[in-house]
Amino acid sequence: MDKGTAPPPGFIPQSGFVSPPPPPPYNEHQQTTSPPTIAYMPAFGSESQRMTCPHCQANISTEVKSEANIKTHAFALALCVFGLWCFVCCPYCMDSCLTKKHYCPNCNAYLGEQS
C-alpha cells in the first residue's frame, strides 16, 4: 500500500490493535439511569421490629429467636473450670449471654441479629 493513499474501509493494521468505536453523542433529553437502590437494614435490638422484608417485600413484624453463641459457651466452660458445674446452665438462660436473631415470619429469611 502506498503512503499517500488512505486505507480501504475495514482495514486492520498488522499490529492487531483496533481502536474502540466513539461513544454515542450526548442527548440532554435522554433519561439517565438512576443508581441502584440500597436496601436500608435497621439496627436490630432484642425486641420484634416492624419492617418490609427485603426478600419477599412483605410488611412484617420480625420473629425473634434466642440462640447460644461463643460467649454463652465460654461462660459455661469458665463455670466448669472454676468448679461451679451446678451453674453451667445459667448462661443458657440469661438474655445477656444469648444472641437475638431476627427472621421473616412470611418467608423464614434471616434478616439480622442484635448488634
C-alpha distances in whole Angstrom, upper triangle without the diagonal:
4,7,9,8,9,8,10,14,15,11,13,12,13,16,17,18,19,21,24,24,26,30,32,34,37,40,43,45,44,46,45,46,50,50,51,55,57,60,63,65,69,70,73,76,79,80,79,76,75,71,68,67,63,63,65,65,69,72,74,76,75,77,78,79,80,78,79,77,76,79,81,81,81,85,86,85,87,90,90,90,92,95,95,94,96,94,90,90,90,87,86,88,87,85,83,82,81,77,77,74,73,72,72,75,72,70,71,68,68,68,69,72,74,73
4,5,6,8,9,12,15,17,14,16,14,15,18,20,20,21,22,25,26,27,31,33,34,38,40,44,46,44,47,46,48,51,51,53,57,58,62,64,67,70,72,74,78,81,82,80,78,77,73,70,69,65,65,67,67,71,73,76,78,77,79,80,81,82,81,81,79,78,81,83,83,83,87,88,87,89,92,92,92,94,97,97,96,98,96,93,92,93,89,88,90,89,87,85,84,82,79,79,76,75,74,74,77,75,72,73,70,70,70,71,74,76,74
4,6,8,9,13,16,17,14,16,14,15,17,19,19,20,21,24,25,26,29,31,32,36,39,42,44,43,46,45,46,49,49,51,55,57,60,63,65,68,70,73,76,79,80,79,76,75,71,69,68,64,64,66,66,70,72,74,77,76,78,79,79,81,79,80,77,77,79,82,82,82,85,87,86,87,90,91,90,93,95,95,95,97,94,91,91,91,87,87,89,88,85,83,83,81,78,78,75,74,73,73,76,74,71,72,69,69,69,69,72,74,72
4,7,10,13,16,18,16,17,16,18,20,22,22,21,22,25,25,26,29,31,32,35,38,41,43,42,45,44,46,49,49,52,55,57,61,63,66,69,71,74,77,81,81,80,77,76,72,69,69,65,65,67,67,71,73,75,77,76,79,80,81,82,81,82,79,79,81,84,84,84,87,89,88,89,92,93,92,95,98,97,97,99,96,93,93,93,89,88,90,89,86,85,84,82,79,79,76,75,74,74,77,75,72,73,70,70,70,70,73,75,74
4,7,9,12,15,13,15,15,17,19,20,20,20,20,23,23,24,27,29,30,33,36,39,41,40,43,42,44,47,48,50,54,56,59,62,64,68,70,72,76,79,80,78,75,74,70,67,67,63,63,65,65,68,71,73,75,75,77,78,79,80,79,80,78,78,80,83,83,83,86,88,87,88,91,92,92,94,97,96,95,98,95,92,91,91,88,87,89,88,85,84,83,81,78,77,74,73,72,71,75,72,70,71,68,69,68,69,72,74,72
4,6,9,12,10,13,12,16,17,18,18,17,17,19,19,20,24,25,26,30,32,36,38,36,39,39,40,44,44,46,50,52,55,58,61,64,66,69,72,75,76,74,72,70,66,64,63,59,59,61,61,65,67,69,72,71,73,74,75,77,76,77,74,74,77,79,79,80,83,84,84,85,88,89,89,91,94,93,92,94,92,89,88,88,84,83,86,84,81,80,80,78,74,74,71,70,69,68,71,69,66,68,64,65,64,65,68,71,69
4,7,8,6,9,9,13,15,15,15,14,15,18,17,19,23,24,26,30,32,36,38,36,39,38,39,42,43,45,48,50,54,57,59,63,65,67,71,74,74,73,70,69,65,62,61,57,57,59,59,63,65,67,70,69,71,72,73,75,74,75,72,72,75,77,77,77,80,82,82,83,86,87,86,89,91,91,90,92,90,86,86,86,82,81,83,82,80,78,78,76,72,72,69,68,67,66,69,66,64,65,62,63,62,63,66,69,67
4,6,6,9,11,14,17,16,16,15,16,18,17,19,23,24,26,29,32,35,37,35,38,37,39,42,43,44,48,50,53,56,59,62,65,67,71,74,74,72,69,68,64,61,60,56,56,58,58,62,64,66,69,68,70,72,73,74,73,75,72,72,75,77,77,78,81,82,82,83,86,87,87,89,92,91,90,92,90,86,86,86,82,81,83,82,79,79,78,76,72,72,68,67,66,65,68,65,63,64,61,62,62,63,66,69,67
4,6,9,12,15,17,16,15,13,14,15,14,16,20,21,23,26,28,32,33,32,34,34,35,39,39,41,45,47,50,53,56,59,61,64,67,70,71,69,66,64,61,58,57,53,53,54,54,58,60,63,66,65,67,68,69,71,70,72,69,70,72,74,75,75,78,80,79,81,84,84,84,87,89,89,87,89,87,84,83,83,79,78,80,79,76,76,75,73,69,68,65,64,63,61,64,62,59,61,58,59,58,60,63,66,64
4,6,10,13,14,13,13,10,12,13,13,16,19,20,23,26,28,32,33,31,33,33,34,37,37,39,43,45,48,51,53,57,59,61,65,68,68,66,64,62,58,55,54,51,50,52,52,56,58,60,63,62,64,66,67,68,67,69,66,67,69,71,71,72,75,76,76,78,81,81,81,84,86,85,84,86,84,80,80,80,76,75,77,76,74,73,72,70,66,66,62,61,60,59,62,59,56,58,55,56,56,57,60,63,62
4,6,9,12,11,11,10,12,14,15,17,21,23,25,28,31,35,36,34,36,35,36,39,39,41,45,47,50,53,55,59,61,63,66,69,70,68,66,64,61,58,56,53,52,54,54,58,61,63,65,64,66,67,68,70,69,70,67,67,70,72,72,73,76,77,77,78,81,82,81,84,86,86,85,87,85,81,81,81,77,76,78,78,75,74,73,71,67,67,64,63,62,61,64,61,59,60,57,58,57,59,62,64,63
4,7,8,7,8,7,10,13,14,17,20,22,25,28,31,35,36,34,36,35,35,38,38,39,43,45,48,51,53,56,58,60,64,67,68,66,64,63,59,56,55,51,50,52,53,57,59,61,64,62,64,65,66,67,66,67,64,64,67,69,69,70,73,74,74,75,78,78,78,81,83,83,82,84,82,78,78,78,75,73,76,75,72,71,70,68,65,65,61,61,59,59,62,60,57,58,55,55,55,56,59,62,60
4,5,6,7,8,11,14,16,19,22,25,27,30,33,37,38,36,38,37,37,40,40,41,45,46,49,52,54,58,59,62,65,68,69,68,65,64,61,58,56,53,52,55,55,59,61,63,65,64,66,67,67,69,67,68,65,65,67,70,70,70,73,75,74,75,79,79,78,81,83,83,82,85,82,79,79,79,75,74,77,76,73,72,71,69,66,66,63,62,61,61,64,62,59,60,57,57,57,58,60,63,61
4,5,8,10,13,17,19,22,25,28,30,33,36,40,42,39,41,39,39,42,41,43,46,47,51,53,55,59,60,62,66,69,70,68,66,65,62,59,58,54,53,56,56,60,63,64,66,65,67,67,68,69,67,68,65,65,67,70,69,69,73,74,73,75,78,78,77,80,83,83,82,84,82,78,78,79,75,74,77,76,73,72,71,69,66,66,63,63,62,61,64,63,59,60,57,57,57,58,61,63,62
4,6,9,12,15,18,20,24,27,29,32,35,38,40,38,39,37,38,40,39,40,44,45,48,51,52,56,57,60,63,66,67,66,64,63,59,57,55,51,51,54,54,58,60,62,64,62,64,65,65,66,64,65,62,61,64,67,66,66,70,71,70,72,75,75,74,77,79,80,79,81,79,75,75,76,72,71,74,73,70,69,68,66,63,63,60,60,59,59,62,61,57,58,55,55,55,55,58,60,59
4,6,10,13,15,18,21,24,27,30,33,36,38,35,37,35,35,37,37,37,41,42,45,48,50,53,55,57,61,63,64,63,61,60,56,54,52,48,48,50,51,55,57,59,61,59,61,62,62,63,62,62,60,59,62,65,64,64,68,69,68,70,73,73,73,75,78,78,77,79,77,73,73,74,70,69,71,71,68,67,66,64,60,61,58,57,56,56,59,57,54,55,52,52,52,53,55,58,56
4,7,10,13,15,18,21,24,27,30,33,35,33,34,32,32,35,34,35,39,40,43,46,48,51,53,55,59,61,62,61,59,58,54,52,50,47,46,49,49,53,55,57,59,58,60,60,61,62,60,61,58,58,61,63,63,63,66,68,67,69,72,72,72,74,77,77,76,78,75,72,72,72,68,68,70,69,66,65,64,62,59,59,56,56,55,54,58,56,53,54,51,51,50,51,54,56,54
4,6,9,12,15,18,21,24,27,30,32,29,31,29,29,32,32,33,37,38,41,44,46,50,52,54,58,60,61,60,57,56,53,50,49,45,45,47,47,51,53,55,58,56,58,59,60,61,60,61,58,58,61,63,63,63,67,68,68,69,72,73,72,75,77,77,76,78,76,72,72,72,68,67,70,69,66,65,64,62,58,58,55,54,54,53,56,54,51,53,49,50,49,50,53,55,54
4,7,9,12,15,18,20,24,27,29,26,28,26,27,30,29,31,35,36,40,42,45,48,50,52,56,59,60,58,56,55,51,48,47,44,44,46,46,50,52,54,56,55,57,58,59,60,59,60,58,58,60,62,63,63,66,68,67,68,72,72,72,74,77,76,76,78,75,72,71,71,68,67,69,68,65,64,63,61,57,57,54,53,53,52,55,53,51,52,49,49,48,49,52,54,52
4,6,9,12,15,17,21,24,26,23,24,23,23,26,26,27,31,33,36,39,42,45,47,49,53,56,57,55,52,51,48,45,44,40,40,42,42,46,48,50,53,52,54,55,56,57,57,58,55,56,58,60,61,61,64,65,65,67,70,70,70,73,75,74,73,75,73,70,69,69,65,64,66,65,62,61,60,58,55,54,51,50,49,49,52,50,47,49,45,46,45,46,49,51,50
4,7,9,12,15,18,21,23,20,22,21,22,25,25,27,31,33,37,39,42,45,48,50,54,57,57,55,53,51,47,45,44,40,41,42,42,46,48,50,53,52,54,56,57,59,58,59,57,57,60,62,62,63,66,67,67,69,72,72,72,75,77,76,75,77,74,71,71,70,67,66,67,66,63,62,62,60,56,55,52,51,50,49,52,50,48,49,46,47,46,47,50,52,51
4,7,9,12,15,18,20,18,20,19,21,24,24,26,30,32,36,39,41,45,47,50,53,56,57,55,52,51,47,44,44,40,41,43,42,46,47,50,52,52,54,55,57,59,58,59,57,58,60,62,63,63,66,68,68,69,72,73,73,75,77,77,76,77,75,72,71,70,67,66,68,66,63,62,62,60,56,55,52,51,50,49,52,50,48,50,46,47,46,47,50,52,50
4,6,9,12,15,17,15,17,15,17,20,21,23,27,29,32,35,38,41,44,46,50,53,53,52,49,47,43,41,40,37,38,39,38,42,44,46,49,48,51,52,54,56,55,57,55,55,57,60,61,61,63,65,66,67,69,71,71,73,75,74,74,75,72,69,68,68,64,63,65,63,60,59,59,57,53,52,49,48,47,46,49,47,45,47,43,44,42,44,47,49,47
4,6,9,12,14,12,14,14,16,19,21,23,26,29,33,35,38,42,44,47,51,54,54,52,48,47,43,40,40,37,37,39,38,41,43,46,49,48,51,53,54,56,56,58,56,57,59,61,62,63,65,67,67,68,71,72,73,75,77,76,75,76,73,71,69,69,65,64,66,64,61,60,60,58,54,53,50,48,47,46,49,47,45,47,44,44,43,44,48,50,48
4,6,10,12,11,14,14,16,19,21,24,27,30,34,36,39,42,45,48,51,55,55,53,49,47,44,41,41,38,39,41,39,43,44,47,50,50,53,54,56,58,58,60,58,59,60,63,64,64,67,69,69,70,73,74,74,76,79,77,77,78,75,72,71,70,67,66,67,66,62,61,62,59,56,54,52,50,49,47,50,48,47,49,46,46,44,46,49,51,49
4,6,9,8,11,11,14,17,19,22,25,28,31,33,37,40,42,45,49,52,52,50,47,45,41,39,39,36,37,39,37,40,42,44,47,47,50,52,54,56,56,58,56,57,58,61,62,62,65,67,67,68,71,72,73,74,77,75,75,76,73,70,69,68,65,64,65,63,60,59,59,57,53,52,49,47,47,45,48,46,45,47,44,44,42,44,47,48,47
4,5,5,9,10,13,16,19,22,25,28,31,33,37,39,42,45,49,52,51,49,46,44,40,38,38,35,37,38,36,39,40,43,46,47,50,51,54,56,56,58,57,58,59,61,63,64,65,67,68,69,72,73,74,75,78,76,76,77,73,71,70,69,65,64,65,63,60,59,60,58,54,52,50,47,47,45,48,45,44,46,44,44,42,44,47,49,47
4,5,8,9,13,15,18,21,24,27,30,32,35,38,41,44,47,50,50,48,44,42,39,36,37,35,36,37,35,38,39,42,45,45,49,50,53,55,55,58,56,57,58,60,62,63,64,67,68,68,71,72,73,75,77,75,75,76,72,70,69,68,64,63,64,62,59,58,59,56,53,51,49,46,46,44,47,45,44,46,43,44,41,43,46,47,46
4,6,9,13,15,18,21,23,27,29,31,35,37,41,43,47,50,49,47,43,41,37,35,36,34,35,36,33,36,37,41,43,44,47,49,52,54,55,57,56,57,59,60,62,63,65,67,68,69,71,73,73,75,77,75,75,76,72,70,68,67,64,63,63,62,58,58,59,56,53,51,48,45,45,43,45,43,42,45,42,43,41,42,46,47,46
4,6,10,12,16,18,21,24,27,29,33,36,39,41,45,48,47,45,42,39,36,33,34,31,32,33,31,34,35,39,41,42,45,47,50,52,53,55,53,55,56,58,60,61,62,64,65,66,69,70,71,73,75,73,72,73,70,68,66,65,62,60,61,60,56,56,56,54,50,48,46,43,42,40,43,41,40,42,39,40,38,40,43,45,44
4,7,9,13,15,17,21,23,26,29,32,35,38,41,44,44,41,38,35,32,29,30,27,29,30,27,31,32,35,38,38,42,43,46,48,49,51,50,52,53,55,56,57,59,61,62,63,65,67,68,69,71,70,69,70,66,64,62,61,58,57,58,56,53,52,53,50,47,45,42,39,39,37,39,37,36,38,36,37,35,36,40,41,41
4,6,9,12,15,18,21,23,27,30,33,35,39,42,42,40,36,34,30,28,29,26,27,28,26,30,31,34,36,37,40,41,44,46,47,49,47,49,50,52,53,54,56,58,59,60,62,64,65,66,68,67,66,67,64,61,60,59,56,54,55,54,50,50,50,48,44,42,40,37,37,35,38,36,35,37,34,35,32,34,37,39,38
4,7,9,12,15,18,20,24,27,30,32,36,39,39,36,33,31,27,25,25,22,24,25,23,27,28,31,33,33,36,38,40,43,43,45,44,45,47,48,50,51,53,55,56,57,59,61,61,63,65,64,63,64,60,58,56,56,52,51,52,50,47,47,47,45,41,39,36,34,33,31,34,32,31,33,30,31,29,31,34,36,35
4,6,8,12,15,17,21,23,26,29,33,36,35,33,30,28,24,22,23,20,22,23,21,24,25,28,30,31,34,35,38,40,40,43,41,43,44,46,47,48,50,52,53,54,56,58,59,60,62,61,60,61,58,55,54,53,49,48,49,47,44,43,44,42,38,36,33,31,31,29,32,30,29,31,28,29,26,28,31,33,32
4,6,9,12,15,18,21,24,27,30,33,33,32,28,27,23,21,21,18,20,22,20,24,25,27,29,29,32,33,35,37,38,40,38,39,40,42,44,45,47,49,50,51,53,55,55,57,59,57,57,58,55,52,51,50,46,45,46,45,41,40,41,39,35,33,31,29,28,27,31,29,28,29,26,26,24,25,28,30,29
4,6,10,12,15,19,22,24,28,31,31,29,26,24,20,18,18,14,16,18,17,21,22,24,26,26,29,30,32,34,34,36,35,37,38,40,41,42,44,46,47,48,50,52,53,54,56,55,54,55,52,49,48,47,44,42,43,42,38,38,38,36,32,30,28,26,25,24,27,26,24,26,22,23,20,22,25,27,26
4,6,9,12,15,19,21,25,28,27,25,22,21,17,15,15,12,14,16,14,18,19,21,23,22,26,27,29,31,32,34,33,35,36,38,39,40,42,44,45,46,48,50,51,52,54,53,52,52,49,47,45,44,41,40,41,39,35,35,36,33,30,28,25,23,22,21,24,23,22,23,20,20,18,19,23,24,24
4,6,9,12,15,18,21,24,24,23,20,19,15,14,13,10,13,16,14,17,18,19,21,20,23,24,26,28,29,31,29,31,32,34,36,37,38,40,42,43,44,46,47,49,51,49,48,49,46,43,42,41,38,36,37,36,32,32,32,30,26,24,22,20,20,19,23,22,21,21,18,18,15,16,19,21,20
4,6,10,13,15,18,21,21,19,16,15,12,10,10,7,10,13,11,14,14,16,17,16,19,21,23,25,26,28,27,29,30,32,34,35,36,38,40,41,42,44,45,47,49,47,46,46,43,41,39,38,35,34,34,33,29,29,30,27,23,21,19,16,16,16,19,18,17,18,15,15,12,13,16,18,18
4,6,10,12,16,19,18,17,14,13,10,10,11,9,13,15,13,15,14,15,16,15,18,19,22,23,25,27,26,28,28,30,32,33,34,36,38,39,40,43,44,45,47,45,44,45,41,39,37,36,33,32,32,30,27,27,28,25,22,19,17,15,16,16,19,19,19,19,16,15,11,12,15,16,15
4,7,9,12,15,15,14,11,12,9,10,10,9,12,14,13,15,14,14,14,13,15,16,18,20,21,23,22,24,25,26,29,30,31,33,34,35,37,39,40,41,43,41,40,41,37,35,34,32,29,28,28,27,23,23,24,21,18,16,14,12,13,13,17,17,17,16,14,12,8,8,11,12,12
4,6,9,13,13,12,9,10,8,10,11,11,15,17,15,16,14,13,13,12,15,14,17,18,20,22,22,24,24,25,28,29,29,31,33,34,35,38,39,40,42,39,39,39,36,34,32,30,28,27,27,25,21,21,22,20,16,14,13,11,13,14,17,18,18,18,15,13,10,9,10,10,10
4,7,10,11,12,10,12,11,14,14,14,17,19,18,19,17,16,14,12,15,14,16,17,18,20,19,21,21,22,25,26,26,28,30,31,32,35,36,36,38,36,36,36,33,31,29,27,24,24,24,22,18,17,19,17,14,12,12,11,14,15,18,20,20,19,17,14,10,8,8,7,7
4,7,8,8,8,10,11,13,13,14,17,19,18,18,16,14,12,10,11,10,12,13,15,17,17,19,19,20,23,24,24,26,28,29,30,32,34,34,36,34,33,33,30,28,26,25,22,21,21,19,15,15,16,14,11,9,8,8,11,13,16,18,18,16,15,12,9,7,6,5,6
4,6,8,8,12,13,16,16,18,20,22,21,20,18,16,13,11,12,9,12,12,14,16,16,19,18,18,21,23,22,24,27,27,28,30,32,32,34,31,31,31,27,26,24,22,19,19,18,16,12,12,14,12,10,8,9,9,13,15,17,20,20,18,17,14,12,10,7,5,7
4,7,9,13,15,18,18,20,21,23,22,21,19,16,13,11,11,8,9,9,12,14,15,18,17,16,20,21,20,22,25,25,26,28,30,30,32,29,28,28,24,23,21,19,17,16,15,13,9,10,12,10,8,6,8,9,12,15,16,20,20,18,18,15,13,11,8,6,9
4,6,10,13,16,16,19,21,21,21,19,17,13,10,9,9,7,10,11,14,17,18,21,20,20,23,25,24,25,28,29,29,31,33,34,35,32,31,30,27,26,23,21,20,18,17,15,12,13,16,13,12,8,10,9,12,14,14,18,19,17,17,15,13,12,11,9,12
4,7,10,13,13,16,18,18,17,15,13,10,6,5,6,6,10,12,15,18,20,23,23,22,25,27,26,27,30,31,31,34,36,37,37,34,34,33,30,28,26,24,22,20,19,18,15,17,18,15,13,10,10,8,10,10,11,14,16,14,15,13,12,12,11,11,14
4,6,10,11,14,16,16,15,13,11,8,5,5,8,9,13,15,18,21,22,25,25,24,27,29,29,30,33,34,34,37,39,39,40,37,37,36,33,32,29,27,25,24,23,21,18,19,21,18,16,12,11,9,10,10,12,14,16,15,15,13,11,11,11,11,14
4,7,9,12,15,14,12,11,7,6,4,6,10,12,15,18,21,24,25,28,28,28,31,33,33,34,37,38,38,40,42,43,44,41,40,40,37,35,32,31,29,27,26,25,21,23,25,22,19,15,14,11,12,10,11,13,15,15,15,15,12,13,14,15,17
4,6,9,12,12,9,8,6,6,6,7,11,13,17,19,22,25,25,29,29,29,32,34,34,35,38,39,39,41,43,44,46,43,42,42,38,37,34,33,31,29,28,27,23,25,26,23,20,17,15,11,11,10,12,12,14,14,13,13,10,12,14,15,17
4,6,9,8,6,5,4,6,8,9,13,15,18,21,23,27,27,30,31,31,33,35,36,37,39,41,42,44,45,47,48,45,44,44,41,39,36,35,33,31,31,30,26,27,28,25,22,19,16,13,12,9,11,11,12,13,12,13,10,13,16,18,19
4,5,6,5,5,6,7,9,9,12,14,17,20,21,25,25,28,29,29,31,33,34,35,37,39,40,42,43,45,46,44,42,42,39,37,35,34,31,29,29,29,25,27,27,24,20,17,14,11,9,7,10,9,9,10,8,10,8,11,14,17,19
4,6,5,8,10,10,13,12,15,17,19,22,23,26,25,28,29,30,32,34,35,36,38,40,41,42,44,46,47,45,44,44,41,39,36,36,33,31,31,31,27,28,28,25,22,19,16,13,11,9,13,11,10,12,9,10,8,11,15,18,19
4,6,8,11,11,14,13,15,17,19,22,22,25,25,28,30,30,32,34,35,36,38,40,41,42,44,46,47,45,43,44,41,38,36,36,33,31,32,31,28,29,29,26,22,20,16,13,11,9,12,10,8,10,7,9,9,13,16,19,21
4,5,9,10,13,13,15,18,20,23,24,27,28,31,32,32,34,37,38,38,40,42,43,44,46,48,49,47,45,45,43,40,38,37,35,32,33,33,30,31,31,27,24,21,18,15,12,9,10,8,7,10,9,12,11,15,19,21,23
4,7,9,12,13,16,18,21,24,26,29,29,32,34,34,36,38,39,40,42,44,45,46,48,50,51,48,47,47,44,42,39,39,36,34,34,34,30,31,32,29,25,22,19,16,13,10,12,10,10,13,11,14,12,16,19,21,23
4,6,10,11,13,17,20,23,25,28,29,33,33,33,35,38,38,39,42,43,44,45,48,49,50,47,46,45,43,41,38,37,35,33,32,32,29,30,31,28,25,21,19,15,12,9,10,7,9,12,12,14,13,16,19,21,23
4,7,10,13,16,19,22,25,28,29,32,33,33,35,38,38,39,41,43,43,45,47,48,49,46,45,45,42,40,37,36,34,32,31,31,27,29,30,27,24,20,18,14,13,10,10,9,12,13,14,15,13,16,19,20,22
4,6,9,12,15,19,21,25,26,30,30,29,32,34,35,35,38,39,40,42,44,45,46,43,42,41,38,36,33,33,31,28,28,27,24,26,27,23,21,17,15,11,10,7,7,8,10,11,12,13,11,14,16,17,20
4,7,9,13,16,19,23,24,27,27,27,30,32,32,32,35,37,37,39,41,42,43,40,39,38,35,34,31,29,28,25,24,24,21,22,24,21,18,14,13,10,9,8,8,10,12,12,13,13,11,13,14,15,18
4,6,10,13,15,19,20,24,24,23,26,28,29,29,32,33,34,36,38,39,40,37,36,35,32,31,28,27,25,22,22,21,18,20,21,17,15,11,9,6,6,5,7,9,11,10,10,10,8,10,11,12,15
4,7,10,13,17,18,22,22,21,24,27,26,27,30,31,31,33,36,37,37,34,33,32,29,28,25,24,22,20,19,19,16,18,19,15,13,10,8,6,5,6,6,10,11,9,10,10,10,11,11,12,16
4,7,10,13,15,19,19,18,20,23,23,23,26,28,28,30,32,33,34,31,30,29,26,24,21,21,19,16,16,15,12,15,15,12,10,6,6,5,6,9,9,13,14,11,12,10,10,10,9,10,13
4,6,10,12,16,17,15,17,20,20,20,23,25,25,26,29,30,31,28,26,26,23,21,18,18,16,13,13,14,11,14,13,10,8,6,5,7,8,11,11,15,15,12,13,11,12,11,9,11,14
4,7,10,13,13,11,14,17,17,17,20,21,21,23,25,26,27,24,23,22,20,18,15,14,12,10,10,10,8,10,10,6,6,5,6,9,11,15,15,19,19,15,16,13,14,12,10,10,13
4,6,10,11,9,11,14,15,14,17,19,19,21,23,24,25,23,21,21,19,16,14,14,11,9,10,11,10,11,9,6,5,7,7,11,12,16,17,20,20,16,16,13,15,13,10,11,14
4,7,8,6,7,10,11,11,13,15,16,17,19,21,22,20,18,19,16,13,11,12,9,7,9,10,10,10,7,5,6,9,10,14,16,20,21,24,23,19,19,16,17,15,12,13,15
4,5,5,7,9,10,11,13,15,16,17,19,21,22,20,19,20,18,15,14,14,10,9,12,12,11,11,8,6,6,10,11,15,17,21,22,25,24,20,20,16,17,14,12,12,13
4,5,5,6,9,10,10,12,14,15,16,18,20,19,18,20,17,14,14,15,11,11,14,14,14,12,9,9,10,13,14,18,20,24,26,29,27,24,23,19,20,17,15,15,15
4,6,5,6,9,10,10,12,14,15,17,19,17,17,18,15,13,13,13,9,10,13,11,12,10,6,8,9,13,15,19,22,25,27,30,29,26,24,21,21,18,15,14,14
4,5,5,6,9,10,11,13,14,16,17,15,14,16,13,10,10,9,6,6,9,9,10,9,5,6,9,13,15,18,21,25,26,29,28,25,24,21,22,19,16,15,16
4,6,5,6,9,10,11,12,14,16,14,13,15,13,9,10,11,8,8,12,12,14,13,9,10,12,16,17,21,23,27,28,31,30,26,26,23,24,21,18,18,19
4,5,5,6,9,10,10,12,14,14,13,16,13,10,12,12,9,11,14,13,15,13,10,12,14,18,19,23,26,29,31,34,33,29,28,25,26,23,20,19,19
4,5,5,6,9,10,11,12,11,11,13,10,8,10,9,6,9,12,11,13,11,8,11,14,17,20,24,26,30,31,35,34,30,30,26,27,24,20,19,19
4,5,5,6,9,10,11,9,8,10,8,5,7,8,6,8,11,11,14,13,10,12,15,19,21,24,27,30,31,35,34,30,30,27,28,25,22,21,22
4,5,5,6,9,10,10,9,12,10,7,10,11,10,12,15,15,18,16,13,15,18,21,23,27,29,33,34,37,36,32,32,29,30,27,24,23,24
4,5,5,6,9,8,9,12,10,9,12,12,11,13,16,15,18,16,13,16,19,22,25,29,31,35,36,39,38,35,34,31,32,28,25,24,24
4,6,5,6,5,6,8,7,6,9,10,9,12,14,14,17,16,14,16,20,23,25,29,32,35,36,40,39,35,35,32,33,30,26,25,26
4,5,5,5,5,8,8,7,10,12,12,14,16,17,20,19,16,19,22,25,27,31,33,37,37,41,40,36,36,33,34,31,28,28,28
4,5,7,8,12,11,10,14,15,14,17,19,19,22,21,18,21,23,27,29,33,35,39,40,43,42,38,38,35,36,33,30,29,29
4,6,8,11,11,11,14,14,15,18,19,19,22,21,18,21,25,28,30,34,37,40,41,45,44,40,40,37,38,34,31,30,30
4,5,8,9,10,13,14,15,18,19,20,23,22,20,23,26,29,32,35,38,41,42,45,44,41,41,38,39,36,33,31,32
4,5,6,7,10,11,12,15,16,16,20,19,17,20,23,26,29,33,35,39,39,43,42,38,39,36,37,34,30,29,30
4,5,5,9,10,12,13,15,16,20,20,17,19,23,26,28,32,34,37,37,41,40,36,37,34,35,33,30,29,30
4,6,8,9,12,13,14,15,19,19,17,19,23,25,28,31,33,37,37,40,40,36,37,34,36,33,30,29,30
4,6,6,8,10,11,12,16,16,14,16,20,22,25,28,31,34,34,38,38,34,35,32,33,30,27,26,27
4,6,7,8,10,11,15,15,12,14,18,20,23,26,28,32,32,36,35,31,32,29,30,28,25,24,25
4,6,6,7,9,13,14,11,12,16,18,21,24,26,29,29,33,32,29,29,27,28,26,23,22,24
4,5,5,6,10,11,9,11,15,17,20,23,26,29,29,33,33,29,30,27,28,25,22,20,22
4,5,5,8,8,6,8,12,14,17,21,23,27,27,31,31,27,27,24,25,22,19,17,19
4,6,8,9,7,7,10,13,15,18,21,24,24,28,28,24,24,22,23,21,17,17,19
4,7,9,8,8,12,13,16,19,21,24,24,28,28,25,25,23,24,21,18,17,19
4,5,6,7,10,12,15,18,21,24,25,28,29,25,26,23,23,20,17,15,17
4,5,5,8,9,12,15,18,21,22,25,26,23,23,20,20,17,14,11,14
4,6,8,10,13,16,20,23,24,28,28,25,24,21,20,17,14,11,12
4,7,10,13,16,19,23,24,28,28,24,24,20,20,17,14,12,13
4,7,9,13,16,19,21,24,24,20,20,17,17,14,11,10,12
4,6,10,13,17,18,21,21,17,17,13,13,10,7,7,9
4,7,10,13,15,18,18,15,15,11,11,9,6,5,9
4,7,10,12,15,15,12,11,8,8,6,4,7,10
4,7,9,12,12,9,9,6,5,5,6,8,11
4,6,9,8,6,5,5,5,7,9,12,15
4,5,6,5,5,7,7,10,12,15,18
4,6,5,8,10,11,13,15,17,20
4,6,8,11,12,15,17,20,23
4,5,9,11,14,17,20,23
4,7,9,12,14,17,20
4,6,9,12,16,18
4,6,9,12,15
4,7,10,12
4,7,9
4,6
4
